[in-house]
Every structure is written in structure tokens, then in C-alpha cells.
Amino acid sequence: MKKVLFVATVVKTHIHTFHLPYLRWFRENGWETSVAAKNDFGDEPCAIPHCDHYYDIPFARFPFHPKNVRAYIQLKTLMRKNGYDLIHCHTPVGSVLARLAARKSRKQGTRVIYTAHGFHFYRGASGLHWIFYYKIEKICAKYTDILITINQEDYTFSKKKLKAKRIFYVPGVGVDTKRFQRASSCREEVRAELNIPADAKVLISVGEINKNKNHVAVILAMATCHDQTIHYILAGKGPEMERLKRKAVRLGIQSRVHFLGFRRDIPRLYSASDILVFPSKRGGLPVAVVEAMAGGLPVV
């Protein structure tokens, strides 16, 4: 039986969100499936459908965090013991460590695929990002059998500058447009649940709450705006949540900023909203934007 290993920094917000169809495909076609990623489910059970073996790897998003040394060693041990036929890696840190760890395995026949969900170096990125992330990717590309890019800029750049064996362009990601059609019946119901007035102007952001997502910009803008009918829904969890809650309290707008945590009813929340705000400093996979547009929700 052939073996495939999926590697990413986190399970819930990456593997579970994007890769279950691929895990299912491999399993249905007779492959043994494994996942190596950090468990970010919190108190929820870490259940990964279509996965035969799960390995909790202590990845840290900051590349030079000491935890990544241990993560690298664990990955290398996994690859040596299990002899994977294919390794498919994702996310910047997960992909770098996986490709470096797989150098010996590649000599023994393992093939490595890296899907780049938007490089950190791009037109308009800081010089520091180019110095750091481009140099690392240039090194790791040599240990990549197939590099998959999801936008034209990354594809064109990779063909010119990176030395991966084969490079492909697979346009973006898709969504089930029918699922995100807004239902007017949900609008009043959801607003009542969240204690939001029926005539309020409702902004919404969906996804992990971290510094890069820049939700603080929206909160600061609300504090300086005289329109008290504006409410802001944040659907997601992350390291910046508590700090943003305190910020909203200090600014006196806590009753109009709604922190919902992780939600599985995003289409209902879109139905109750007027605008999706996407204030991220950088975004590789703006799935929320595509979802909102699929239902006709304006995006800023």
C-alpha cells in the first residue's frame, strides 16, 4: 500500500479547512493517509476524517522559534520510519521543515509536493520579506519535485527564479456557491441572537484573529466614526482576540463589537451582515472574500 503524508503548520485552520477532499481521494484510491501538523483544536477533539495516522507536531509560525527544531527532528524521524511515497506540504514553516527533513527520503524515492498558498515575497512586500523568505524558498525549491502555485504572479516568478523540478499554476480555491446564498429569513434571527438592532449596519470578518489580519484597524475606525449604528462581527479565534476585546472596552465600543469565536454557521452570519471587511496586511487564501461574493455580500 502506498503512503502519503500531508504536512502543514496547523490542523483545524488548514488541513481540516482545505485538504479533507484530497485525503478522501487518496484513501478511496488505496493509499494510507497521514497528517503531521500542530493540534489547534483547543478543547475540541482533534478528529481528521479520511486520515489513518495523525502526528501532533509542535510547529511555531515564527521560523526561528526553538519549537521548530523539535518539529524538524520529529518530521525527519517520521519520514525515516514510515517510508512515504509522497509528501504534500503546505504553509511556510511546515513546508520548509518538511522539505529539509525529506532530503534523504527523496534519494530513496519519496516525491515531495509543495503547494504555495501565496508567497510572503511579492510586489509591494517589505524588503525584509524578500531578503528572508525568498532566500529560504530559493534553497528549499531545490528539494521540491513539484511546486504548485495558486496565482499568476507566484507562477511567473517561480518559473524564472526557482529551481523546483516541475512548476504548475492551479488557480486559487473554490467554494460551494449555493451554500453561501444569503437567506433573508436568517437576517433578523441572527441579529436577535447577537443582540444587534434590526436597523444596524453590520460589518463582518471571518477567519483567524491574528496581527496580520489587522482587525484592529476596523475597531479603531469604529471608535472614530460618529455613526453609532455600526456593529462589527468577528467570527474566528486566535492569539489577538483577548487584546482586541480589551481594546474595544477601552474605546467604549464593546457593545458593538461581537467576538463569536469559531463558528460553523458562516452562511447564516453572512445573511445577517451588510459588508465583509477584509483588512489583512497580507493574504494568500482569501476564502472568506470568495464566500461573501458568492452570496452577493459587498467586500471592503
VEXBA-546655 format. One record per residue (C-alpha): x, z, y; residue number from 1; residue in one letter. Coordinates in steps of 0.25 Angstrom, whole numbers, plus 5000, padded with zeros to 4 digits. Each point is the difference from the previous one (the first is absolute). Layout:
# residues N
    x    z    y  nr rest
    X    Z    Y NUM    A
...
//
This chain:
# residues 300
    x    z    y  nr rest
 5000 5000 5000   1    M
 5005 4996 5014   2    K
 5002 5011 5010   3    K
 4997 4999 5015   4    V
 5004 5011 5011   5    L
 4993 5001 5013   6    F
 5008 5008 5011   7    V
 4995 5004 5013   8    A
 5002 5012 5010   9    T
 4986 5006 4997  10    V
 4989 4999 4990  11    V
 4987 5002 5008  12    K
 5002 4992 5012  13    T
 5008 4989 4994  14    H
 4999 4998 4985  15    I
 4986 5005 4999  16    H
 4996 4992 5012  17    T
 5006 4986 4997  18    F
 5005 4999 4986  19    H
 4989 5004 4990  20    L
 4996 4985 4998  21    P
 5014 4997 4996  22    Y
 5002 5012 4991  23    L
 4987 4996 4993  24    R
 5004 4985 4998  25    W
 5014 5005 4994  26    F
 4993 5009 4990  27    R
 4989 4990 4996  28    E
 5011 4990 4997  29    N
 5007 5010 4991  30    G
 5010 5006 5009  31    W
 5004 5015 5000  32    E
 4998 5005 5015  33    T
 5007 5011 5007  34    S
 5000 5005 5014  35    V
 5012 5007 5008  36    A
 4995 5006 5013  37    A
 4998 5013 5007  38    K
 4987 5007 4998  39    N
 4993 5000 5013  40    D
 4986 5004 4995  41    F
 5001 5015 5005  42    G
 4990 5008 4992  43    D
 4993 4988 4994  44    E
 5004 4996 4986  45    P
 5011 4989 4999  46    C
 4992 4990 4992  47    A
 5005 4986 4999  48    I
 4991 4990 4993  49    P
 5007 4990 4991  50    H
 5013 5008 5000  51    C
 5006 5004 4987  52    D
 5011 5009 5005  53    H
 5001 5006 5014  54    Y
 5013 5006 5006  55    Y
 5000 5009 5012  56    D
 5012 4996 5008  57    I
 5003 5009 5012  58    P
 5002 4988 5010  59    F
 5001 5003 5015  60    A
 4997 4990 5011  61    R
 5013 5003 5008  62    F
 5010 4992 4993  63    P
 5011 5010 5001  64    F
 4992 5012 4995  65    H
 5007 5008 4989  66    P
 4988 4998 4991  67    K
 5003 4986 4999  68    N
 5013 5003 4993  69    V
 4992 5007 4989  70    R
 4990 4988 5000  71    A
 5011 4990 4998  72    Y
 5005 5008 4988  73    I
 4987 5001 4994  74    Q
 4997 4986 5001  75    L
 5013 4996 4994  76    K
 4997 5009 4988  77    T
 4986 4994 4998  78    L
 5006 4986 5000  79    M
 5011 5003 4990  80    R
 4991 5008 4991  81    K
 4988 4990 5000  82    N
 5006 4987 5001  83    G
 4989 4993 5009  84    Y
 4998 4985 4999  85    D
 4995 4999 5014  86    L
 5001 5010 5012  87    I
 4991 4997 5012  88    H
 5004 5008 5012  89    C
 4993 5003 5014  90    H
 5002 5007 5013  91    T
 5013 5001 5007  92    P
 5006 5013 4994  93    V
 4994 4998 4986  94    G
 5005 4985 4999  95    S
 5014 5003 5005  96    V
 5002 5011 4990  97    L
 4994 4993 4989  98    A
 5008 4987 5002  99    R
 5013 5008 5001 100    L
 4996 5008 4987 101    A
 4997 4987 4993 102    A
 5014 4994 5002 103    R
 5004 5003 4985 104    K
 4987 4997 4994 105    S
 5000 4986 5007 106    R
 5012 4997 4992 107    K
 4993 5003 4987 108    Q
 4988 4991 5003 109    G
 4991 5008 5009 110    T
 4994 4992 5011 111    R
 4997 5006 5014 112    V
 4989 4996 5010 113    I
 4999 5006 5014 114    Y
 4987 4997 5008 115    T
 5004 5003 5015 116    A
 4987 5005 5006 117    H
 5006 4996 5014 118    G
 5015 5002 5003 119    F
 5004 5011 5010 120    H
 5008 4990 5007 121    F
 4992 4989 5008 122    Y
 4999 4993 5013 123    R
 4998 5011 5010 124    G
 5006 5012 4991 125    A
 5010 5009 5006 126    S
 5015 4997 4998 127    G
 5001 5012 4992 128    L
 4990 4995 4990 129    H
 5008 4987 4999 130    W
 5014 5007 4998 131    I
 4994 5009 4989 132    F
 4989 4994 4993 133    Y
 5005 4986 5000 134    Y
 5014 5004 4995 135    K
 4994 5007 4988 136    I
 4990 4989 4997 137    E
 5012 4990 5000 138    K
 5007 5009 4990 139    I
 4988 5002 4991 140    C
 4996 4986 5000 141    A
 5012 4996 4991 142    K
 4993 5009 4989 143    Y
 4986 4994 5002 144    T
 4996 4989 4990 145    D
 4987 4997 5008 146    I
 4997 5004 5014 147    L
 4985 4998 5004 148    I
 4997 5000 5015 149    T
 4986 5001 5006 150    I
 5002 4994 5013 151    N
 5006 4987 5005 152    Q
 5011 5007 5009 153    E
 5005 5008 4989 154    D
 5000 4988 4991 155    Y
 5007 4991 5009 156    T
 5011 5011 5003 157    F
 5002 5003 4986 158    S
 5002 4985 4996 159    K
 5011 4999 5011 160    K
 5007 5014 4999 161    K
 4997 5007 4987 162    L
 5006 4997 4986 163    K
 4989 5003 4991 164    A
 5000 4991 4988 165    K
 4986 4995 5003 166    R
 4991 5002 5012 167    I
 4985 4998 5001 168    F
 4990 5001 5011 169    Y
 4986 5006 4996 170    V
 4991 5001 5012 171    P
 4996 5014 5003 172    G
 4990 5008 4992 173    V
 4985 4998 4998 174    G
 4988 5009 5001 175    V
 4986 4999 4994 176    D
 4992 4995 5012 177    T
 4987 5004 4994 178    K
 5004 5014 4999 179    R
 5003 5001 5014 180    F
 4987 4994 5006 181    Q
 4995 5011 5010 182    R
 4986 5006 4997 183    A
 4992 5004 5012 184    S
 4993 5010 4991 185    S
 5013 5008 4999 186    C
 5002 5001 5015 187    R
 4991 5011 5003 188    E
 5002 5007 4987 189    E
 5015 5001 5001 190    V
 5000 5004 5015 191    R
 4990 5012 4997 192    A
 5010 5004 4988 193    E
 5011 5001 5010 194    L
 4993 5005 5012 195    N
 5002 4988 5008 196    I
 4989 4996 5010 197    P
 4992 4987 4997 198    A
 5004 4994 5013 199    D
 5015 5004 5000 200    A
 5010 4989 5000 201    K
 5008 5002 4987 202    V
 5014 4996 4997 203    L
 5006 5001 4986 204    I
 5014 4999 4994 205    S
 5002 5000 4985 206    V
 5013 5003 4992 207    G
 5011 5010 4999 208    E
 5002 5009 5012 209    I
 5015 4999 5004 210    N
 5008 4998 5012 211    K
 5001 4985 4998 212    N
 4985 4998 5000 213    K
 5000 5005 5014 214    N
 4987 5007 5000 215    H
 5005 5009 5012 216    V
 4999 4988 5009 217    A
 4984 4999 4998 218    V
 4999 5015 5002 219    I
 5008 5001 5013 220    L
 4992 4988 5005 221    A
 4987 5007 4997 222    M
 5004 5012 5008 223    A
 5003 4992 5012 224    T
 4987 4992 4999 225    C
 4988 5005 5007 226    H
 4990 4995 4990 227    D
 4996 5012 4992 228    Q
 4991 4991 4990 229    T
 5013 4995 4993 230    I
 5002 5006 4986 231    H
 5012 4998 4991 232    Y
 5000 5000 4985 233    I
 5013 5001 4992 234    L
 4998 4997 4985 235    A
 5012 5004 4993 236    G
 5010 5011 4997 237    K
 5015 5001 5004 238    G
 5011 5009 5006 239    P
 4995 4998 5014 240    E
 4986 5005 4998 241    M
 5002 5014 5004 242    E
 5008 4997 5012 243    R
 4990 4990 5005 244    L
 4989 5011 4998 245    K
 5008 5009 5009 246    R
 5002 4989 5010 247    K
 4985 4997 5000 248    A
 4997 5015 5003 249    V
 5010 5001 5011 250    R
 4994 4988 5007 251    L
 4986 5006 4998 252    G
 4994 4988 4992 253    I
 5000 5006 4986 254    Q
 4985 4999 4999 255    S
 5001 4985 5002 256    R
 5012 4997 4990 257    V
 4996 5001 4986 258    H
 5010 5002 4989 259    F
 4994 4996 4987 260    L
 5011 5000 4990 261    G
 5001 4991 4988 262    F
 4986 4992 4999 263    R
 4995 4991 4989 264    R
 4988 4995 5009 265    D
 5008 4992 5010 266    I
 4989 4989 5001 267    P
 4990 5011 5004 268    R
 5009 5005 5011 269    L
 5002 4986 5005 270    Y
 4985 4998 5001 271    S
 4999 5013 5009 272    A
 5012 4995 5009 273    S
 5000 4990 5012 274    D
 5015 4997 5000 275    I
 5012 5001 4990 276    L
 5013 5004 5008 277    V
 5013 4997 4993 278    F
 5011 5006 5009 279    P
 5011 4999 4990 280    S
 5014 4998 5006 281    K
 5003 4991 4987 282    R
 4991 4995 4989 283    G
 5003 4993 4987 284    G
 4987 5000 4993 285    L
 4988 5002 5011 286    P
 4990 5000 4989 287    V
 4990 5008 5009 288    A
 5001 4989 5010 289    V
 4995 4990 4990 290    V
 4990 5009 4994 291    E
 4994 5003 5014 292    A
 5000 4985 5004 293    M
 4993 4996 4987 294    A
 4988 5009 5004 295    G
 5000 4995 5015 296    G
 5006 5012 5006 297    L
 5008 4998 5012 298    P
 5015 5003 4999 299    V
 5009 5005 5011 300    V
//
